[in-house]
Amino acid sequence: MTLISPLYNGAILLTVSCTGDSAKAGLPNGISHAKDMLPPSEEKMEERGQWSNKLEFILSVAGSIIGLGNMWRFPYLCYKNGGGAFLIPYLIFLFTCGVPVFFLETALGQFTSEGGITCWRKISPLFEGLGYGTQVIVTLLNFYYIIVLAWGIFYLSFSFSWDLAWSSCNNTWNTENCVEFQRRNTSINQTINLNTTSPVMEFWERRALRISPGIDHMGSLNWDLALCLLIAWRGILGLTLPGAGIGIQFYLYPDLGRLSDPQVWMDAGTQIFFSYAICLGSLTALGSYNKYNNNCYRDCLSLCFLNSGTSFVAGFAIFSILGFMSYEQNVPISEVAESGPGLAFIAYPRAVSMMPFSPLWAALFFIMIVFLGLDSQFVCVESLVTAIVDMYPAVFRRKNRRELFLLVVVLFSFLMGLIMLMEGGMYVFQLFDYYAASGMCLLFMAIFETVCIAWVYGADRFYDNIEDMIGYRPGPYIKYCWLFFTPATCIGTFAFSLIKYTPLKYNNEYVYPWWGYVIGWLLALSSMVCIPLWMAIFLISFNKDRIQLLITPSDDLPKTKREQERLLAIFTPETDTAKSTNGYFPVSETDSNL
């Protein structure tokens, strides 16, 4: 029979299936299969592979998105931006950007069966820079995300003693300002001077980080942190502590005045992108291993609401503990702890130290922290490796070459991460968190992703591809988000954040030197510049009459069943006995997408 290969723009390619012996198929003597004609080097190329079942995909994506972004970053951004006020822009971004882009990237990977770079090359060569930009972000994320796991392991190593090191002021690293708040006592609180600190705070800054005065004093490497292993998990109960209701009220009741601050909107948007792992290429990489007919739409909706639900519950845990600490110290909850990445390493340890069998709860909690971070880190590394391997399959799909490349990526990321484990490393960590792998660069990527799919490739065309994969068309809301709501929301937030840009301050106090901000902007621009740079190179190098090719999808993308029926109707001879229906020749489910 005659089969129609994938094609675009009327470039028709026909292939004839071979049956019978090699002579009848036109193969040389001694060759029984077309594969036998390949050179020896081609025979050794390994298959790309697929998930063996749906559960593997679900658990992999869940492990990627439900991680430290839920337990560490979401509560800290809530605390930083006024508690409940942060939830309003968070929910707006969730439904206009988070869910639509999450589904877009997963479906794109499943449709193209390609990693984070080559998928864009197939959709529109002009937008291939999108893939390079996302992989730059993933590379930078690999440098600093794993540092949180090192902190978790460090705390875990101090959890195996009956008296937890952060629960008292009797340690060598404590200062004379350290005060143990065991109970609310007005007479004591009136005599406490304003410079008092808690043992939890001093353990974090003086023992764990050994933090230096600034980024220009990097100091020596903290070897105990550098040697930490990565294992984690969690357990915490905070809602029964006295004062917990104060924290929950701060969490749920918004300060609407904070909504005029562009940084609140910026943080809400970037938290959605960070927590949902979108604009990183990781969802595309995971989706690319799906079977073509997997119902990725249903999977994505379930995973999105599971992810945000986890973040919301984590917020209850954090703010109930902050309310308890506010009750103890008799200070406003907005002043009870630093509003930085270390918030989870202050609030959670304080809570477990108040529980019966506190070493057990501390060990369980920090084991959970490492496990949450590990699976997310695995996916970040896999995203980068998949993207590069799909770019150069002839090089890396050989025996042990992929594993060797993976080793190189891990070693390089480890060495770069050591910078953030020095005494001044926390300031470098903040630069990466504020500029490199979150913020404006993620919004910038989302704008171009939706423009490429919805306006260049075509939203209706992509909906046709999705219908061919899952058997029905999703509701129109997602399509309208791709066309209008998502790019408009991202453009507005991006522009607003540029106009109202506020330089980073560590713990809202320390001001970086000028060269520190230069490094931060270079980190942010390193990913964003990939898109216009790639477009400029292509537009300059191509003749004007060939510009159309830059926005033409690849001819080896899967064709929908309807397109194959139409092509069969065109090329089937009039004498063919097959019966047509309205000019189409039906194609069975098993014959489609060959």
N, C-alpha and C positions, 0 to 999 in steps of 0.2 A: 504494500500500500504506500501511498505518498503522504509524507508528514510535512507539516508546515513548521519551520523553525521560528523562534522569536524574531520579530522584525519591527522596524519603524520607518515612517516616511516613505512607504511604498517600495522599499528595497526588499524585494522578495527573494528568499533563499529557500530552495527545495532540497530535501535529502531523501534518499531512497533507502528503505530498510532492506537489509540483505537476508535472504532466506536460502536454505539449501546448503550445498557444500561450497568450498572456497572457489571452485571454478565458476559455478553459477553466479556467485556474488562478485565476480570480477577480481578476486584476490589472487596473488601469485601462488604458485605451487608450494605446498608445505605450510601455508599460512591459513589457519582455520578461523581466525577472528581478526577484525580490524585492529584490535588492541595489540596484537602480536607484531604489527608493523611499526609500532612506536620504538624509538631508540631505547637502549637499556636504561639510560638515565631517567627517562620518563616513566618507566615501569615502577621505579622506586618511590615516586611521589605518593605521599600518604593522602587518604581521603580526608575531607574537611570534617566530616562527622556531624551527628545530630543528637539531640536529647533522646534518650531511649524511651522516656515517657513524660507526660505532662508534669508530673510531680517534681521531677528534676528541675524543670524550668521555673515552676512556682517557687520552690524553696530557694533556688539561686537568686531570683529577683528579690524575694522577701529578705534574704540575707544581705543583699546589697543595699536595699533602701531602709530597712529597719535596723538602725545601728546607732552609732554615737551621735549622729545628727538629731536623733529623737531624745536620747538620754542626756546629752551634754549641751548641744548647740541650741536647740529649741528653748529650753528653760532659761538659758543664759540670755538669749535675745529677748525673751518675754520680760525678764527682770530688767534688762537694760532699757527697754522701750516702754516702760510703764505698765507692765502686767497685761490686763485685759485689753488695753488699747491696741496692743500688738495683734490680738486675735482677729480684729476686724480686717485690716489689710491682708492678713494671712489667709483668711477664708476667701477674700476676693481673688487673690492670686491663685489659690488652690483650684477654683472653678474656672477661671479664665485662662490660666497658664499651666498649672501643674498637671491636671488630668489630661487636657488636650495634647500637650507636648509629650507627656509620658506615653500616651497611646500612639502618637505619631512616630516616635523613635522606635518603639517596639514593633509596630506594624512595618515600618521601613526595613528593619533588620530581617523580619520574617519574609518579606516580599523579595528582597534582593539577595538574601543569604550571603551578605557581605558584612565586613567589619565597619568601624566608624569612619574610615576614609574612603574606601572603594565604593561604599553604598552611595555617597554623594557624587562620585565620579560617574556612576551608572545613571543616576537620576538626571544630573546636569553637570557636565564637566566644568562649567564656569564657576560652580559653587563647591568645587573640590576643596578649596581653602577652608571651608567649614570643617571638614574632617581634620585637617591639620591643626586648626585652632582648638578643637575639642581635645585632641590628643596632647597638645601643649598644656592645657589645663589639667588633664589627667596626670601628666608627668609631674607637674608641680604639686598636685594633690598627693601623689605617692611620696613626695619628700616629707610632707609635714603631717599628714593624717595619722601616720603610724606613731607619731610622737605621743599622742594621747594614750595609745596602748602601752607605751613605755611608762607613762605616769601610772596607769592602772596596775601594772606589774610591780612597780616600786611600792605602791600602797599595799598591794597584796603581800609583799614580803614582810611588811610590818604588822600584818594582821594575825600572825601566829604567836601571839603572846597575850596573856590574860589582861594586862593593862595596856591598852592601845596607846601608841606613842603620841597621837594627836589629841588625847583626852586630858592631858595634864600639863602643867608648866614646870615639871621637875626634870627637864631634859637639858642637855648641854647647849642646844640651839635656841632655847627660850631666852627672852630678855626680861628685864625687870618690869616691863609694861604688860607682861602676859598675866591675864586674869582668868581664872576658871569660873564660869557662870553656871553654878549647879542649880540654883533656884532663884526665883524672883524675890529680891530683898531690897526694899526701897531705901533703907538706911545705908546699905552697902553701895547701891547705885549712886547715891548722892555724893559719896566720897570718891568715886572713881574718876580719875582724870580723863580728859578727852582723848589722850593718846593710848589708851589701853587697847590691847589686841587679844584675840582669843587664841588658845593653843592650837586650834585647827588651822587658823590663818598663819600662825608662825611656823607650823610644820610644813605647810604648803610653800611658803616663800623662803624660809630660812633652811629647811632641811631637804625638801624635795627639789626645789628649783635652785636654791642657793643664789637667788637672783642678785644681779649686779645693779649698780646705780643707773645704768643706761646702755644703749646699744653700742656706744663707743667704748665701753668697758666689757669686752666679751669674756675675759677671764679664762679659766681653765675648763676642761671637759669634766662633766660629772660622770665618772666612770661607773658608778653604781646604776645610774639611769641607762647608760650606754649598754650595760650588760643584762638589762632586764629581759626576761623571756616573755612570750606572748600567750597568755591563757586567761580567760575571763568569764564571768557570769555575775548575776546580781540577785539581791533580795532585800527589800526594804518595806517597812510599814511605818508611815509617818502620820497618818490621819488621826491617830489617837493621842498625839502629844499635845500638852497644853499650849494654847496660842496658835494652834494649826489653823483655826478658822480665820485669823487675821491674814495669814498668807493666802488662803483660798479666796478671801474677799479681794485682796490685791490682784490676784490672778484673774478672777472672773469679772470684776467690775471695772470697766475701762475709764481711763482718764482721757476724755474726748479731746482735750486740748493738745494731747500728744500727736493727734492725727495731722496737725499742720506741719509737723516736723518731717521733712523728706527722708531723713535717715530711718524713720520707723517704716515707711513704705519700702525703702531700699532693702532693709534687713528682712522684711516679710517676704519680699520677692526672692531674694537670694536664699533664704531658708527653704522655700519651696523647691528651688532648683537644686540646692545642696542635698536636702533630705530625699528628694525623689530621684537623685542621680541623673537628672536630665541635662542635656547639653554637654555631656561628658563622653558620649559614645558607648557607654557601658550597656545601656538598654538595647542599643542597636546590635552590639556584639552578642548579648544573651539571646535576643530575639532571632538572630541569624541562624541559630542552631535549632530553631523550631521546625516542625514539619509544616509544609506549605498550607495545609488545611486546618491548622490549630486555631481555635477560637481565641485569638489574642485580645479581642475587645472585652470579653467577659473577664478574662484574667486580669487585664489592666485595671478595670473598675474595682474589682475585689482587692487588689494589691494597694491601690491608691487609698481607699478608705481604711484599710488595715493600718497603713503607714501613719496617716494623720491621727487615727485613733490612738495609736501607741504614743505619739508625741503629746497628745492631749492628756493622757493618763500620766505620763512622765512629768508633765507640768504640775499636776496635783501633788505628786510626791515631793518635788522640789519646793513648791511654794508652801506646803504644809510645814516643811522643816524650817524654811526661812521665817515663817510666822512664829514658830517655836523659838527660834534664835532671837527674834525681835522681842518676844515676851520675856525671855531670860535677861536680855541686856537693857531692856526698857528704852529702846531707840526705835525710830521709824523703820519700817521694813525696807524702805528704799535705801537705807544706809547700813543695813545689817551685814553686808558682805560685798566684796569686790564684784563689779559687774564685768567679769571677763571670762575667758575660756575655763578658768580654774574654778568657776562657781560650783560645778558638780563635785569637784574634789574638796570643797569646803562644806557644802550643805549635806551631802550624803554621808561623809565620814562623821560629821557631827551627830547625825541621826543614829547611826549604828552604834556610836559610843554610848548612847542613852538606853540601849536595848539590853534585855537579859541575854547572856551568852554573846556579848558583842563581838568577840573575835570570830565566832562562827559566821555571824551575819556580815562582818566586814570581809571575810574571805570569800563568801558567796557573792557578795556584791562586786568585788573587784575581779573575780573570775568571770562574772557576767560581762563586765566592761570590756575585757579583752576579747571574749568570744564575739560580742557585738561588733567590735572593731575589726576583728580578724576576717570575718566573712565579707565585710564591705571592702576591706583592703584587697582580698583575693580578687574580687570583681574588678577593682580599679586596675590592678596589674594585668588581669586577663583582657580587659578592654584594650589596653595599649598593645599587648602581645598579639591579640587577634587582628587588630588594625594593621600592624606591620607585616604579619604573616600573610594576610590576604593581599597586601600590596605586592609582596614578592614570594608567591607560593612556590616557584621553582627553586628558590634558595632555601626557604625554611621548612617546607613540607618534605623533609628528608629525615632519615633516621637520626634522632637525638639532636637535631639542629634547633628545633623549637625549644627544647628543654635547655639547651645551652644559651639561647637568647634570653630565655626567662631568667636564668641565673645572672646574666649580665645586668638585666634591668633591676633585679633585687639588690645586687651588690652596689650598683651605682646609687640607687635610692637610699640605701643604708648609709653610705658614706656622706651623701648630701644631708641626711637627717642628723648626723652627728653635730652639725653646726648649731642645731636648735637644742642640743643637750649641754651646751656650754653655759656658764653662769649668766651670760647675756643672751642666751638662746631664746628666752621667752619673748624678747622684743622682736627677734627675727620671726618667730612663730606667728606673732600677731600681724606682722607685715604680710606674710603668706595668707593668713586667714582673711585679712581685710582687703587685700588687693588681688592676689594671684588666682585663687581657686573659688572665689565667690564675688559677689558685687556686680559691677558693671559688665565685666567680661561675659558672665553667664547670660545677662539680659541681651547683650549684643549678639551672642550666638543664637538665642531664641528668636530674635527678630529675623535673622537671615534664614533660619530653618523653616519658619512658617512661610516666609516670602517664597522660598524655593519650592516648597511642596504645594502651597495653595495657589500661587500666582504664576509660577514658571512651569512647573510640571502640570499643575491643574488639580484643584481640590476634588472636582467631580471625577476626574480620571483616577485619582488615588482612591476615591470611594469605590470606583468600579473594581480596582485591584483588591480592596479589602473585601468587597462582596464576593469576589471570586474565591478568596481565601476562606472566609468564615461562613459563607452561604447566605448572608443577608446584609443589608446596608445599615450601619449604625444610625442613630438619630441625627438630625441635621445640626443639632447644637454644636457638636464637635467640629463640624465643617465650618460653621460660621465663626467659631473661635479661631480656627486656623486663618480664615480670610480676614477677619476684622478685629475681634476682641483681643486675642493674644498679641499680635503685633502692636496694636494701639496701646494696650496696657504697658507693654515692655518699652515702647518708644517713649511714652509719657514719663514713666519712672526713670528711664535712662537719662532723658533730658533734664528732668527735675533734679536728679542727683548730681548732674554736672553743674547746674546753676547754683545749687545749694551745697556744694561739696564742702565737707568738714574734714580737715586732716585728722588722721588717726592719733589718738592719745591712749597710752597704756593705762588701764585702770582709771580712765578719765582724768589723769593727773600728769603723767610723764609725757612731755612733748619731744618728739623725735628731732634729731638734727636734720638739716636740709637734705643731706645726702641720703638719709634714711627714706624720706619721701620720694626721692628720685628712684631709689631701688624699688620701692613699692609700685610706682607708676610703670617702670620698665617691666615688672612682673605682670601687671595687668595688660599692657600693650603687647607683650610677647605673644599672646593668643589672639587678640583682636586684630592685629595687623596682618595676620595670615590671610584673612578673607579679601580685603582690598588689594593686597600685594599679589595674590594669586590671580585675581581678576585682571589686574593691570598687565601682568606678564602674558596672560592668554590673549587679551585684546590687542596688545602690541604685536605679538608674534603671529596672529592669524590675519589672513587677508579679509577685507571687508565682505567679500562675497561668501566667506565661509563662517561668518560670525554666527549664523543660525545653528551651526553644528555645536556651538558651545552650550546651547540650551536644549539640545536634542538628546533625549534619553538613549541609553545604550540599546543596541538591537538584540541583546541576549537577555533582556528582562523577561520574566514570564508573561505570556499572553493570557488574557482572560478567556474563559470558555466561549463567550459570545464572539470575541475577535477571531478565535480559531474557526468557529462555524461560518463566519462571514468570509474568511479566506478560502475555506473549502468550497463555498458556493461560487467563488470567483474562478477557481482553478480546476474544478471538477468538470470533465467533458460533458457535453450535452447528452451524449449517449449513455452516461453513467446511470446505472439502475437505482442509485441511491435517491431517495425521495427528499425533496427540499420542502421547507416550510417558510413561506413568506421570503423566499430568496436565501434562506439559511439552510445549511445541512447540519442536523443535530450531531453533537460530539458527546460521547459518553463520558462519565466522570473519570473513568480509568484512562481514557485517551487524551484528556486535556492536559495542558502544561507539559507536553513532552519536549 
